Amino acid sequence: MSLPEKPPRKAGLLMIVSAVMASFLGIRRRNDYESDAASLSLGQVVIAGIVGGIVFVAGVVVLVKVVMANLTSGN
């Protein structure tokens, strides 16, 4: 008689964000990837990826504007 398998644990917000950030950087251990695959849904990953991409692009735009403002005000 075998024990029933536990259903995969639901992923929390921190787990989703860390999985997506690790994917952006290209660093992820195999065990972490397998646990993410069991607990994350495709919708969660897609939404977190889109939000992460928007935050990244907005950060780059703000950084460029700050640098350009400092360069032009120095002249």
Order of alpha helices (4+ residues) and beta strands (2+ residues): alpha-alpha-alpha
